Amino acid sequence: MRRLAWVGVALCVVVFGLGGAKGLFWPPGVTAANFNRIRVGRTEIEVDGSFGSQASACGLLTDEANPDARSRRIGFIGIWAGKAGAAYIRFGLDGRVTRADRFEPTTAGAGGR
């Protein structure tokens, strides 16, 4: 029985250790690497977790292709900005990713190195 308890303790250490190590291997922040991990179907909260913050701006998406339905909302776009760049993610009305639109890296100013 005592051996089983130690196996349980070891298993907990491994599971929680790997969970904590995730932050070491994939630190949150608006980076190209974290942008590339965004998948269709993820929620806005999951995307916030990947980037380490909430979107700095949001905008509604409407059906521009159909002139009779221009006022019809089809989703929204979230913009996350950080030191490494800005990420643009599209969401459906259900709050799930429909497309990881683009990542624009921050460029050094003129004369910057």
Contact map, one row per residue, 1 for C-alpha under 8 A:
11111000000000000000000000000000000000000000000000000000000000000000000000000000000000000000000000000000000000000
11111100000000000000000000000000000000000000000000000000000000000000000000000000000000000000000000000000000000000
11111110000000000000000000000000000000000000000000000000000000000000000000000000000000000000000000000000000000000
11111111000000000000000000000000000000000000000000000000000000000000000000000000000000000000000000000000000000000
11111111100000000000000000000000000000000000000000000000000000000000000000000000000000000000000000000000000000000
01111111110000000000000000000000000000000000000000000000000000000000000000000000000000000000000000000000000000000
00111111111000000000000000000000000000000000000000000000000000000000000000000000000000000000000000000000000000000
00011111111100000000000000000000000000000000000000000000000000000000000000000000000000000000000000000000000000000
00001111111110000000000000000000000000000000000000000000000000000000000000000000000000000000000000000000000000000
00000111111111000000000000000000000000000000000000000000000000000000000000000000000000000000000000000000000000000
00000011111111100000000000000000000000000000000000000000000000000000000000000000000000000000000000000000000000000
00000001111111110000000000000000000000000000000000000000000000000000000000000000000000000000000000000000000000000
00000000111111111000000000000000000000000000000000000000000000000000000000000000000000000000000000000000000000000
00000000011111111100000000000000000000000000000000000000000000000000000000000000000000000000000000000000000000000
00000000001111111110000000000000000000000000000000000000000000000000000000000000000000000000000000000000000000000
00000000000111111111000000000000000000000000000000000000000000000000000000000000000000000000000000000000000000000
00000000000011111111100000000000000000000000000000000000000000000000000000000000000000000000000000000000000000000
00000000000001111111110000000000000000000000000000000000000000000000000000000000000000000000000000000000000000000
00000000000000111111111000000000000000000000000000000000000000000000000000000000000000000000000000000000000000000
00000000000000011111111100000000000000000000000000000000000000000000000000000000000000000000000000000000000000000
00000000000000001111111110000000000000000000000000000000000000000000000000000000000000000000000000000000000000000
00000000000000000111111111100000000000000000000000000000000000000000000000000000000000000000000000000000000000000
00000000000000000011111111110000000000000000000000000000000000000000000000000000000000000000000000000000000000000
00000000000000000001111111100000000000000000000000000000000000000000000000000000000000000000000000000000000000000
00000000000000000000111111100000000000000000000000000000000000000000000000000000000000000000000000000000000000000
00000000000000000000011111110000010000000000000000000000000000000000000000000000000000000000000000000000000000000
00000000000000000000011111111000000000000000000000000000000000000000000000000000000000000000000000000000000000000
00000000000000000000001001111100010000000000000011110000000000000000000000000000000000000000000000000000000000000
00000000000000000000000000111110010000000000000001111000000000000000000000000000010000000000000000000000000000000
00000000000000000000000000011111011000000000000000110000000000000000000000000001111111100000000000000000000000000
00000000000000000000000000001111111000000000000000100000000000000000000000000000010111000000000000000000000000000
00000000000000000000000000000111111100000000000000000000000000000000000000000000000110000000000000000010100000000
00000000000000000000000000000011111110000000000000000000000000000000000000000000000000000000000000000000000000000
00000000000000000000000001011111111111000000000001100000000000000000000000000000000000000000000000000000000000000
00000000000000000000000000000111111111000000000000000000000000000000000000000000000000100000000000010010000000000
00000000000000000000000000000001111111000000000000000000000000000000000000000000000000000000000000000000000000000
00000000000000000000000000000000111111100000000000000000000000000000000000000000000000000000000000000000000000000
00000000000000000000000000000000011111110100001000000000000000000000000000000000000000000000000000010000000000000
00000000000000000000000000000000000011111100000000000000000000000000000000000000000000000000000010110000000000000
00000000000000000000000000000000000001111100000000000000000000000000000000000000000000000000000111110000000000000
00000000000000000000000000000000000000111110000000000000000000000000000000000000000000000000000111000000000000000
00000000000000000000000000000000000001111111011000000000000000000000000000000000000000000000000110000000000000000
00000000000000000000000000000000000000001111111000000000000000000000000000000000000000000000001110000000000000000
00000000000000000000000000000000000000000111111100000000000000000000000000000000000000000010001110000000000000000
00000000000000000000000000000000000000000011111110000000000000000000000000000000000000000000000000000000000000000
00000000000000000000000000000000000000000111111111000000000000000000000000000000000000000000000000000000000000000
00000000000000000000000000000000000001000111111111100000000000000000000000000000000000000000000000000000000000000
00000000000000000000000000000000000000000001111111111110000000000000000000000000000000000000000000000000000000000
00000000000000000000000000010000000000000000111111111000000000000000000000000000000000000000000000000000000000000
00000000000000000000000000011000010000000000011111110000000000000000000000000000000000000000000000000000000000000
00000000000000000000000000011110010000000000001111111100000000000000000000000001000000000000000000000000000000000
00000000000000000000000000011100000000000000000111111100000000000000000000000000000000000000000000000000000000000
00000000000000000000000000001000000000000000000110111110000000000000000000000001000000000000000000000000000000000
00000000000000000000000000000000000000000000000100111111000000000000000000000001000000000000000000000000000000000
00000000000000000000000000000000000000000000000100001111110000000000000000000111100000000000000000000000000000000
00000000000000000000000000000000000000000000000000000111110000000000000000000111100000000000000000000000000000000
00000000000000000000000000000000000000000000000000000011111000000000000000000111000000000000000000000000000000000
00000000000000000000000000000000000000000000000000000011111100000000000000011110000000000000000000000000000000000
00000000000000000000000000000000000000000000000000000000111110000000000000011100000000000000000000000000000000000
00000000000000000000000000000000000000000000000000000000011111000000000011111000000000000000000000000000000000000
00000000000000000000000000000000000000000000000000000000001111100000000011111000000000000000000000000000000000000
00000000000000000000000000000000000000000000000000000000000111110000111111100000000000000000000000000000000000000
00000000000000000000000000000000000000000000000000000000000011111110111111000000000000000000000000000000000000000
00000000000000000000000000000000000000000000000000000000000001111110110000000000000000000000000000000000000000000
00000000000000000000000000000000000000000000000000000000000000111110010000000000000000000000000000000000000000000
00000000000000000000000000000000000000000000000000000000000000111111110000000000000000000000000000000000000000000
00000000000000000000000000000000000000000000000000000000000000111111110000000000000000000000000000000000000000000
00000000000000000000000000000000000000000000000000000000000000000111110000000000000000000000000000000000000000000
00000000000000000000000000000000000000000000000000000000000001110111111100000000000000000000000000000000000000000
00000000000000000000000000000000000000000000000000000000000001111111111110000000000000000000000000000000000000000
00000000000000000000000000000000000000000000000000000000000001100000111110000000000000000000000000000000000000000
00000000000000000000000000000000000000000000000000000000000001100000111111000000000000000000000000000000000000000
00000000000000000000000000000000000000000000000000000000000111100000011111100000000000000000100000000000000000000
00000000000000000000000000000000000000000000000000000000000111100000000111110000000000000001100000000000000000000
00000000000000000000000000000000000000000000000000000000000111000000000011111000000000000111101000000000000000000
00000000000000000000000000000000000000000000000000000000011110000000000001111100000000000111100000000000000000000
00000000000000000000000000000000000000000000000000000000011110000000000000111110000000011110000000000000000000000
00000000000000000000000000000000000000000000000000000011111000000000000000011111000000011110000000000000000000000
00000000000000000000000000000000000000000000000000000011110000000000000000001111100001111000000000000000000000000
00000000000000000000000000000100000000000000000000101111100000000000000000000111110001110000000000000000000000000
00000000000000000000000000000100000000000000000000000011000000000000000000000011111011100000000000000000000000000
00000000000000000000000000001110000000000000000000000000000000000000000000000001111111000000000000000000000000000
00000000000000000000000000000100000000000000000000000000000000000000000000000000111110000000000000000000010000000
00000000000000000000000000000111000000000000000000000000000000000000000000000000011111000000000000000000110000000
00000000000000000000000000000111000000000000000000000000000000000000000000000000111111100000000000000011110000000
00000000000000000000000000000110000000000000000000000000000000000000000000000011110111110000000000000011110000000
00000000000000000000000000000100001000000000000000000000000000000000000000000011100011111000000000001111000000000
00000000000000000000000000000000000000000000000000000000000000000000000000001111000001111100000000011110000000000
00000000000000000000000000000000000000000000000000000000000000000000000000001110000000111110000011111100000000000
00000000000000000000000000000000000000000000000000000000000000000000000000111100000000011111000011111000000000000
00000000000000000000000000000000000000000001000000000000000000000000000000111100000000001111111111100000000000000
00000000000000000000000000000000000000000000000000000000000000000000000001110000000000000111111111000000000000000
00000000000000000000000000000000000000000000000000000000000000000000000011110000000000000011111100000000000000000
00000000000000000000000000000000000000000000000000000000000000000000000000000000000000000011111100000000000000000
00000000000000000000000000000000000000000011000000000000000000000000000000100000000000000011111110000000000000000
00000000000000000000000000000000000000011111000000000000000000000000000000000000000000000011111111000000000000000
00000000000000000000000000000000000000111111000000000000000000000000000000000000000000001111001111110000000000000
00000000000000000000000000000000000000011000000000000000000000000000000000000000000000001111000111110000000000000
00000000000000000000000000000000000000110000000000000000000000000000000000000000000000001110000011111000000000000
00000000000000000000000000000000001001110000000000000000000000000000000000000000000000011100000011111100000000000
00000000000000000000000000000000000000000000000000000000000000000000000000000000000000111100000000111110000000000
00000000000000000000000000000000000000000000000000000000000000000000000000000000000000111000000000011111000000000
00000000000000000000000000000001001000000000000000000000000000000000000000000000000011110000000000001111100000000
00000000000000000000000000000000000000000000000000000000000000000000000000000000000011100000000000000111110000000
00000000000000000000000000000001000000000000000000000000000000000000000000000000000111000000000000000011111000000
00000000000000000000000000000000000000000000000000000000000000000000000000000000001111000000000000000001111100000
00000000000000000000000000000000000000000000000000000000000000000000000000000000000000000000000000000000111110000
00000000000000000000000000000000000000000000000000000000000000000000000000000000000000000000000000000000011111111
00000000000000000000000000000000000000000000000000000000000000000000000000000000000000000000000000000000001111110
00000000000000000000000000000000000000000000000000000000000000000000000000000000000000000000000000000000000111110
00000000000000000000000000000000000000000000000000000000000000000000000000000000000000000000000000000000000111111
00000000000000000000000000000000000000000000000000000000000000000000000000000000000000000000000000000000000111111
00000000000000000000000000000000000000000000000000000000000000000000000000000000000000000000000000000000000100111
